[in-house]
Amino acid sequence: MLIISFFVITVLLYLLPGASLLLALLENQTGLPLAGAAMYAVVVPALWVGVALLLWAAGSLGTRLGGQVLPLLQRAYRRVGVGPTSRFLILLGAVGFLVGLFYDFGGVTFPTFLGLATAAGVAHGRRWEIGRELLKGSDGFRPAVELPPPPNPEDGELLDIQIDWNFERANGEACPMKIEAQVPRLLYDELKARDRKPVQNWAEEYVVGGTTLEVISIAAQIAELAYRESLVTLDRAQAVISMVHHTVEYALDEGTAPSHEYPRYPTETLVEKRGDCEDSTFVAGAVLRAMGVPVCLVTFPGHIVLGVAGAEHLPGNFIHDPTSGKKYFYCETTGANWRVGELPDEVDASKAEILAVL
């Protein structure tokens, strides 16, 4: 994109009367033959480099400011979204470019350069568009999550899981989702009969060990729906978080479980449709892990959230893992309407600890 822009700018320097007038003014002031052969040898390359620096600065500034300003705009105007904002800026750049073709201001076609810089800034700062490249571990193509075979009815009673929900994409559009799965009663009873593990073993036992065939089936269905809807990776993660918000009713272990601290396996939580913070976090973590998205558990005193690995310019709150070098963006799974990178105000991020999910 930048190379094409540079080529177009070079051609415009030869064709636009504003450039010729600028060179003529410089020639009169300096006495140098700028409008002659020296234009080809010195002036055009100099202007070419200058505009290149302008384009680079606009793109870099756009990338950095976009990551800070656009999330605020999204919260205030959900229906505007990131995509329409970038499209508006591209249109603005095109208008500026056209204005510069027909109007000359003091010999320097500022609207032309402004238009090209804006358009190139949006192109270079495509990270404004919260897209595939922003969450590591995805290439944007059909995910390699195969739908496992359904359970055999001859193995006993099957418990049905049906989830129908809507979530809001990064651009503000609503997206309907619907999945279903079946859990053998024998598996559900076997999971409930297991001894509960301490916190330091939660990632291995309940996220890795909780990625059962039923969880993989849910992950495969969400991945297929995401592919059909052309969802970018951030939206796929948000779809899973929203599914958990919609499905799992918050309920403390006391009064709903055999013990005061009773972490549930994802299959248990999906069947019972209730649980506290660690239960909903395990569900989201196991599904996203099955979809190939790197995740971790992030613990706080009295609370736990999911961490989703994200790229450098993804807006939101995150914790840096010094071991892997990844940035894990917080995902609050209790309540409703929490988005990737948001964390409740009452949670002290300075006390966060990572439990790695391998």
Backbone torsions as a table, in degrees:
resi	resn	phi	psi	omega
1	MET	NA	-46.0	-178.9
2	LEU	-66.1	-39.3	179.7
3	ILE	-62.7	-43.2	178.1
4	ILE	-62.2	-42.2	178.6
5	SER	-60.5	-43.8	179.9
6	PHE	-61.1	-41.5	179.6
7	PHE	-63.1	-44.8	179.2
8	VAL	-62.5	-41.8	179.8
9	ILE	-63.2	-41.3	179.7
10	THR	-61.6	-43.2	178.3
11	VAL	-63.4	-42.0	-179.5
12	LEU	-63.3	-34.1	178.8
13	LEU	-61.9	-29.7	177.7
14	TYR	-80.4	-32.6	-169.6
15	LEU	-96.0	-36.0	-174.0
16	LEU	-72.3	133.0	178.3
17	PRO	-63.7	-28.0	-179.9
18	GLY	-60.8	-38.7	179.7
19	ALA	-67.4	-41.9	178.6
20	SER	-63.2	-41.4	179.1
21	LEU	-64.7	-40.3	178.2
22	LEU	-60.3	-44.6	179.4
23	LEU	-64.7	-38.1	179.0
24	ALA	-65.1	-41.2	178.1
25	LEU	-63.3	-42.1	178.1
26	LEU	-63.9	-36.9	-179.9
27	GLU	-65.2	-41.1	179.6
28	ASN	-66.2	-35.0	-177.1
29	GLN	-78.7	-34.0	-173.9
30	THR	-103.4	-20.3	-176.8
31	GLY	79.3	3.1	178.9
32	LEU	-89.4	146.3	-178.7
33	PRO	-77.1	63.4	-175.4
34	LEU	-70.5	-27.5	-177.7
35	ALA	-84.4	-0.8	-178.8
36	GLY	-101.9	-137.0	-175.3
37	ALA	-65.4	-27.7	-179.3
38	ALA	-62.9	-22.6	178.1
39	MET	-59.4	-40.1	-178.2
40	TYR	-73.2	-33.7	-171.7
41	ALA	-88.6	-34.9	-171.3
42	VAL	-122.2	-54.4	-168.7
43	VAL	-66.9	-48.5	-177.9
44	VAL	-60.5	-48.5	176.6
45	PRO	-59.0	-37.7	179.5
46	ALA	-64.3	-45.6	178.5
47	LEU	-66.7	-36.4	179.0
48	TRP	-60.3	-46.0	178.9
49	VAL	-66.0	-40.6	179.7
50	GLY	-60.9	-45.2	179.2
51	VAL	-68.3	-35.3	177.2
52	ALA	-59.8	-43.6	177.4
53	LEU	-63.9	-37.3	178.2
54	LEU	-63.1	-44.0	179.3
55	LEU	-63.8	-43.6	179.7
56	TRP	-62.1	-44.4	-179.5
57	ALA	-64.0	-41.7	-179.8
58	ALA	-63.8	-42.4	179.7
59	GLY	-65.1	-45.2	-179.2
60	SER	-65.2	-42.9	179.1
61	LEU	-64.7	-40.7	178.8
62	GLY	-61.7	-41.1	179.7
63	THR	-62.8	-46.6	-176.2
64	ARG	-70.0	-46.5	-179.3
65	LEU	-69.0	-35.6	-179.5
66	GLY	-59.7	-37.8	-178.8
67	GLY	-68.7	-19.0	-178.4
68	GLN	-103.0	-41.0	-173.1
69	VAL	-82.4	-43.9	-173.5
70	LEU	-61.5	-38.8	176.9
71	PRO	-59.9	-34.0	177.1
72	LEU	-66.8	-41.4	177.6
73	LEU	-64.2	-37.6	-179.7
74	GLN	-63.4	-40.6	-178.8
75	ARG	-65.8	-38.1	-177.8
76	ALA	-79.0	-36.1	-177.7
77	TYR	-131.7	80.3	-176.0
78	ARG	-59.9	-31.2	-175.2
79	ARG	-79.3	-12.4	177.7
80	VAL	-75.6	-52.4	175.3
81	GLY	71.7	167.5	-178.7
82	VAL	-72.9	-44.5	-177.6
83	GLY	-56.5	-53.6	178.3
84	PRO	-59.4	-33.0	178.7
85	THR	-63.1	-46.6	179.0
86	SER	-65.5	-39.2	178.4
87	ARG	-63.0	-36.6	177.4
88	PHE	-64.5	-41.0	179.7
89	LEU	-66.5	-37.4	177.1
90	ILE	-64.3	-41.8	177.1
91	LEU	-62.6	-41.1	177.8
92	LEU	-61.0	-42.1	177.7
93	GLY	-63.9	-39.4	179.1
94	ALA	-65.5	-40.5	177.6
95	VAL	-63.4	-44.0	177.7
96	GLY	-60.7	-37.9	178.5
97	PHE	-64.1	-45.1	-179.0
98	LEU	-65.8	-39.2	177.8
99	VAL	-61.3	-40.6	180.0
100	GLY	-66.5	-23.0	178.9
101	LEU	-72.1	-29.0	-172.2
102	PHE	-111.3	-16.0	-177.8
103	TYR	-125.7	139.2	-176.4
104	ASP	-121.8	128.1	-176.9
105	PHE	-114.3	102.1	176.4
106	GLY	62.8	26.9	178.1
107	GLY	85.8	-6.7	-179.6
108	VAL	-121.1	121.5	-176.2
109	THR	-84.2	72.3	-178.9
110	PHE	-58.4	-43.0	179.0
111	PRO	-59.4	-34.6	178.7
112	THR	-63.0	-50.8	-179.6
113	PHE	-65.0	-37.8	178.6
114	LEU	-63.8	-43.0	179.7
115	GLY	-63.5	-46.5	179.5
116	LEU	-64.4	-40.2	179.9
117	ALA	-65.4	-39.4	179.0
118	THR	-64.7	-48.2	-179.3
119	ALA	-63.1	-44.0	179.0
120	ALA	-67.7	-33.8	177.3
121	GLY	-62.9	-40.7	177.0
122	VAL	-66.9	-40.9	179.9
123	ALA	-65.8	-45.0	-179.9
124	HIS	-69.6	-34.9	-179.7
125	GLY	-96.0	43.2	-179.1
126	ARG	-63.4	-7.7	176.4
127	ARG	-70.4	-8.0	167.9
128	TRP	-59.0	-43.4	176.8
129	GLU	-71.8	109.5	-176.3
130	ILE	-69.0	97.6	-167.1
131	GLY	-125.8	-162.2	-171.5
132	ARG	-58.9	-37.6	-171.9
133	GLU	-74.8	-8.6	-171.7
134	LEU	-83.4	-22.2	174.9
135	LEU	-111.5	122.8	-176.6
136	LYS	-67.6	151.7	176.9
137	GLY	93.6	11.5	178.2
138	SER	-137.1	137.5	176.9
139	ASP	-105.3	5.9	177.2
140	GLY	83.0	-4.3	179.0
141	PHE	-95.4	-177.8	-178.4
142	ARG	-57.2	123.4	-177.8
143	PRO	-64.8	147.5	-179.7
144	ALA	-86.5	62.9	176.8
145	VAL	-117.9	106.5	-178.0
146	GLU	-85.1	138.4	178.8
147	LEU	-73.6	118.8	-178.6
148	PRO	-70.9	160.0	178.1
149	PRO	-65.1	148.8	179.6
150	PRO	-68.3	156.6	178.4
151	PRO	-64.5	153.0	-178.8
152	ASN	-82.5	120.8	-179.6
153	PRO	-59.5	-23.1	-179.4
154	GLU	-70.9	-13.0	-179.9
155	ASP	-81.3	-1.2	178.0
156	GLY	124.0	-168.4	-176.8
157	GLU	-62.5	140.9	178.2
158	LEU	-114.4	133.0	178.3
159	LEU	-97.8	128.0	-175.9
160	ASP	-86.8	138.7	172.4
161	ILE	-121.5	118.0	177.4
162	GLN	-129.8	125.3	-176.9
163	ILE	-130.7	125.7	179.9
164	ASP	-129.8	116.8	-175.2
165	TRP	-150.8	165.8	174.0
166	ASN	-120.1	146.7	173.6
167	PHE	-136.4	160.6	-177.5
168	GLU	-98.2	120.5	179.1
169	ARG	-69.3	170.3	-178.1
170	ALA	-62.8	-26.9	179.9
171	ASN	-90.1	6.8	176.2
172	GLY	94.2	-6.6	-178.3
173	GLU	-80.4	143.2	176.6
174	ALA	-82.1	140.8	-178.0
175	CYS	-132.2	117.2	179.2
176	PRO	-80.1	143.7	179.1
177	MET	-136.5	146.1	177.5
178	LYS	-150.0	129.7	179.5
179	ILE	-138.4	163.5	175.1
180	GLU	-152.4	153.0	179.2
181	ALA	-155.6	167.4	178.0
182	GLN	-129.7	139.1	-178.8
183	VAL	-118.7	124.8	174.5
184	PRO	-62.7	134.0	179.0
185	ARG	-57.3	-36.2	179.7
186	LEU	-61.1	-40.3	178.7
187	LEU	-66.9	-44.7	179.9
188	TYR	-59.0	-46.4	179.7
189	ASP	-65.1	-37.7	179.9
190	GLU	-65.7	-40.4	178.9
191	LEU	-65.7	-41.7	-179.4
192	LYS	-66.1	-26.6	-177.5
193	ALA	-82.3	-10.2	-177.5
194	ARG	-72.1	151.6	174.0
195	ASP	-70.1	145.1	-179.9
196	ARG	-82.5	143.9	-176.4
197	LYS	-98.4	155.1	177.1
198	PRO	-71.8	168.5	-173.6
199	VAL	-55.6	-42.4	-175.7
200	GLN	-63.5	-14.9	179.4
201	ASN	-106.8	6.0	-174.5
202	TRP	-63.1	-42.6	-176.7
203	ALA	-61.0	-47.8	-177.4
204	GLU	-70.3	-40.8	-173.1
205	GLU	-79.3	-44.4	-168.9
206	TYR	-103.3	-21.7	175.9
207	VAL	-96.4	-57.7	178.4
208	VAL	-67.9	-52.7	179.7
209	GLY	-69.4	-20.8	179.8
210	GLY	-86.9	-0.9	178.4
211	THR	-81.3	74.2	-178.6
212	THR	-82.2	176.6	178.7
213	LEU	-60.2	-34.3	179.1
214	GLU	-67.5	-40.9	177.0
215	VAL	-65.7	-42.1	178.0
216	ILE	-62.9	-37.9	177.3
217	SER	-61.8	-43.4	177.8
218	ILE	-63.7	-44.0	179.3
219	ALA	-61.0	-42.2	-179.7
220	ALA	-64.5	-40.0	179.5
221	GLN	-67.0	-42.9	178.0
222	ILE	-64.5	-41.1	179.4
223	ALA	-62.7	-39.6	179.1
224	GLU	-67.6	-43.8	176.4
225	LEU	-61.6	-40.9	178.9
226	ALA	-63.5	-38.2	177.8
227	TYR	-64.1	-44.7	-179.5
228	ARG	-64.9	-34.9	-179.1
229	GLU	-87.7	1.3	-178.7
230	SER	56.6	43.3	-179.8
231	LEU	-77.3	133.4	173.0
232	VAL	-73.0	167.4	-170.6
233	THR	-63.1	-36.9	178.3
234	LEU	-61.5	-40.4	178.1
235	ASP	-65.4	-34.7	178.7
236	ARG	-64.5	-43.0	176.8
237	ALA	-63.7	-41.4	179.7
238	GLN	-65.6	-34.6	178.0
239	ALA	-61.1	-41.6	179.5
240	VAL	-67.7	-45.0	179.3
241	ILE	-60.1	-42.7	-180.0
242	SER	-66.6	-35.5	176.7
243	MET	-59.9	-43.6	179.8
244	VAL	-65.8	-43.0	176.9
245	HIS	-55.3	-42.3	-174.5
246	HIS	-75.8	-31.9	-169.8
247	THR	-92.9	-43.5	-169.8
248	VAL	-95.3	111.0	175.2
249	GLU	-77.4	131.2	-177.5
250	TYR	-68.8	126.6	178.8
251	ALA	-149.6	131.0	178.3
252	LEU	-69.1	154.1	179.5
253	ASP	-62.0	-36.2	-179.3
254	GLU	-65.0	117.9	-179.5
255	GLY	96.0	-15.2	179.7
256	THR	-123.5	-1.2	-176.5
257	ALA	-142.4	162.0	-177.7
258	PRO	-64.9	-22.0	-177.7
259	SER	-138.3	167.8	-177.5
260	HIS	-64.6	-38.1	176.8
261	GLU	-118.1	103.5	-172.3
262	TYR	-133.5	86.2	176.5
263	PRO	-68.7	130.6	-178.3
264	ARG	-97.4	147.9	169.8
265	TYR	-70.5	151.0	-179.7
266	PRO	-52.5	-39.3	179.9
267	THR	-62.7	-41.2	176.5
268	GLU	-58.8	-47.8	-176.9
269	THR	-64.1	-41.5	-179.4
270	LEU	-65.9	-34.8	178.2
271	VAL	-73.6	-45.2	-176.4
272	GLU	-80.8	-20.8	178.3
273	LYS	58.7	34.5	175.4
274	ARG	-157.1	161.0	-179.7
275	GLY	161.7	171.8	178.1
276	ASP	-99.8	-159.8	-168.2
277	CYS	-63.0	-40.8	-178.3
278	GLU	-71.0	-31.9	-178.6
279	ASP	-66.6	-47.7	179.0
280	SER	-67.1	-33.6	178.0
281	THR	-65.9	-40.1	178.8
282	PHE	-62.9	-39.9	179.7
283	VAL	-61.8	-51.9	-179.2
284	ALA	-62.2	-41.6	-178.7
285	GLY	-64.7	-42.0	-178.8
286	ALA	-67.9	-40.4	179.8
287	VAL	-67.0	-46.6	180.0
288	LEU	-65.7	-37.8	177.1
289	ARG	-61.7	-41.9	177.9
290	ALA	-64.4	-25.9	177.9
291	MET	-84.4	-1.3	177.6
292	GLY	89.4	13.3	179.3
293	VAL	-94.0	124.0	178.8
294	PRO	-64.2	131.0	-178.9
295	VAL	-136.2	167.5	172.3
296	CYS	-149.6	169.3	172.0
297	LEU	-101.4	137.9	179.4
298	VAL	-120.9	115.3	-177.1
299	THR	-101.4	147.3	172.9
300	PHE	-131.2	165.9	175.0
301	PRO	-59.1	110.3	177.9
302	GLY	81.6	9.6	-178.0
303	HIS	-155.2	160.6	177.6
304	ILE	-148.3	141.7	175.8
305	VAL	-132.9	171.6	176.0
306	LEU	-92.9	146.2	171.8
307	GLY	-112.9	130.7	179.3
308	VAL	-116.1	125.5	-176.5
309	ALA	-65.6	129.3	-178.9
310	GLY	-132.6	164.0	-177.7
311	ALA	-83.5	-179.6	-167.5
312	GLU	-59.0	-45.2	-169.6
313	HIS	-103.2	16.6	174.9
314	LEU	-69.5	123.7	-178.6
315	PRO	-72.7	148.0	177.1
316	GLY	130.5	177.5	-179.4
317	ASN	-87.4	140.4	-177.0
318	PHE	-148.1	168.0	171.9
319	ILE	-124.1	137.3	-178.1
320	HIS	-93.5	129.2	178.5
321	ASP	-95.3	107.9	-177.3
322	PRO	-66.1	-23.0	-179.0
323	THR	-72.5	-49.2	-178.2
324	SER	-94.5	-17.2	-176.4
325	GLY	80.4	2.4	-178.0
326	LYS	-84.5	153.3	169.0
327	LYS	-100.0	121.6	178.7
328	TYR	-105.0	118.8	-178.3
329	PHE	-88.9	134.3	-174.6
330	TYR	-64.4	140.3	174.3
331	CYS	-131.6	105.4	178.4
332	GLU	-80.1	121.5	-173.8
333	THR	-102.5	-7.8	177.2
334	THR	-93.4	160.3	-179.5
335	GLY	76.1	-142.5	-177.9
336	ALA	-154.2	158.4	172.3
337	ASN	68.4	14.9	173.3
338	TRP	-79.1	141.2	-179.8
339	ARG	-112.8	161.9	178.7
340	VAL	-57.5	128.8	179.4
341	GLY	94.7	-0.1	178.6
342	GLU	-104.3	144.8	-177.6
343	LEU	-139.2	136.2	178.8
344	PRO	-56.6	144.5	-177.5
345	ASP	-62.5	-30.4	-176.1
346	GLU	-77.2	-8.0	179.2
347	VAL	-87.1	127.4	-179.5
348	ASP	-86.4	102.0	-175.9
349	ALA	-65.2	-21.4	-179.0
350	SER	-69.2	-15.0	-178.7
351	LYS	-104.8	17.9	-177.2
352	ALA	-75.4	143.0	175.3
353	GLU	-133.2	143.1	-176.0
354	ILE	-98.8	133.9	168.7
355	LEU	-111.1	110.0	-174.0
356	ALA	-68.2	140.2	174.1
357	VAL	-108.5	114.1	-175.9
358	LEU	-95.3	NA	NA
